[in-house]
Amino acid sequence: MVAWLILMAAIVCEIVGTSFMAIAARSGGYLGYLWMSLALALSYYLLSLALRAISVGVAYAVWEGLGLVGLTAVSVWLFGEKLVPQEVLGLGLALLGLVFVTMGETHDEEAAA
C-alpha cells in the first residue's frame, strides 16, 4: 500500500513538472525550467522507490497513464485547451487499460503469497 502511495506522489510530481515545462516554454522564463527539473527528478526518484514493491511494467504504465490523464486535466483547466471526442475516448481507453494492468499486478501478488 505504501508503494502505491509513493507512486501516486510520483505521478503528482510528474504532472507538476510537466506543467512547469509548458509554463516556461510559453513564457520564456528560466525559473519554470528549474521547477520543472526539480519536480521531474523527484518524480523519477519516487517512481524508483515504488519499484521496490510494484513491478516495473505496471508501475511505469500507471505512472505514465495517470500522468497523461492528470496532465490533460491540468491543460484543460489551467491552459484552456479543448478536447475533441476522440481524445476523450482515447483517455477513457487508457484508463480502462490501466485498470486491467493493475488487476494483473494484484493477481500476481496473490499468486506469490
C-alpha positions in Angstrom: 0.0 0.0 0.0 2.9 2.4 0.8 4.4 1.7 -2.6 1.2 2.8 -4.3 1.0 6.0 -2.3 4.6 6.7 -3.3 3.7 6.0 -6.9 0.8 8.5 -6.7 3.2 11.1 -5.3 5.5 10.4 -8.3 2.6 11.0 -10.6 1.7 14.3 -9.0 5.3 15.4 -9.3 5.3 14.4 -13.0 2.2 16.4 -13.6 3.6 19.4 -11.8 7.0 19.2 -13.6 5.4 18.9 -17.0 3.1 21.8 -16.2 6.1 23.9 -15.4 7.6 22.9 -18.6 4.6 24.2 -20.5 4.5 27.4 -18.5 8.3 28.0 -19.1 8.0 27.3 -22.8 5.1 29.7 -23.2 6.5 32.5 -21.0 10.2 32.1 -21.8 11.2 32.3 -18.1 14.0 30.1 -17.0 12.7 29.7 -13.4 10.0 27.5 -14.7 12.6 25.1 -16.2 14.3 24.9 -12.8 11.0 23.9 -11.1 10.3 21.5 -13.9 13.7 19.8 -13.4 13.3 19.5 -9.7 9.7 18.1 -9.9 10.6 15.6 -12.6 13.7 14.5 -10.8 11.6 13.9 -7.7 9.1 12.1 -9.8 11.7 9.7 -11.1 13.1 9.2 -7.6 9.7 8.4 -6.1 9.0 6.1 -9.1 12.2 4.2 -8.3 11.1 3.8 -4.7 7.8 2.4 -5.8 9.5 -0.2 -7.9 10.7 -1.9 -4.8 7.2 -3.4 -4.4 5.5 -2.9 -7.7 6.6 -4.5 -10.9 8.3 -2.1 -13.3 5.9 -2.6 -16.2 2.8 -2.0 -14.0 4.4 1.0 -12.1 5.6 2.7 -15.3 2.2 2.1 -17.1 0.3 3.6 -14.2 2.8 6.5 -13.8 2.6 7.4 -17.5 -1.2 6.7 -17.9 -2.4 8.6 -14.8 0.2 11.3 -15.6 -1.3 11.6 -19.1 -4.8 11.9 -17.7 -3.8 14.3 -15.0 -1.8 16.5 -17.3 -4.6 16.6 -19.8 -7.0 17.7 -17.0 -4.5 20.4 -16.0 -4.1 21.6 -19.6 -7.8 22.0 -19.9 -8.2 23.7 -16.6 -5.0 25.8 -16.5 -4.2 26.4 -20.1 -7.7 26.5 -21.5 -7.0 23.7 -24.0 -10.0 21.9 -25.6 -10.5 18.2 -26.0 -12.2 16.7 -29.0 -14.3 13.5 -28.6 -11.5 11.2 -30.0 -9.2 12.5 -27.2 -11.8 11.8 -24.5 -12.3 8.3 -25.9 -8.6 7.7 -26.0 -8.2 8.8 -22.4 -11.0 6.6 -21.4 -9.5 3.6 -23.1 -6.1 4.4 -21.5 -7.8 4.4 -18.1 -9.5 1.1 -18.9 -6.2 -0.4 -19.9 -4.6 0.8 -16.6 -7.4 -1.0 -14.7 -6.6 -4.3 -16.4 -2.9 -3.9 -16.0 -3.3 -3.1 -12.3 -5.7 -6.0 -11.8 -3.0 -8.2 -13.2 -0.5 -6.9 -10.6 -2.9 -7.7 -7.8 -3.4 -11.2 -9.2 0.4 -11.7 -9.3 0.8 -10.7 -5.7 -1.8 -13.1 -4.6 -0.3 -16.0 -6.5 3.1 -15.3 -5.0 1.7 -15.3 -1.4 
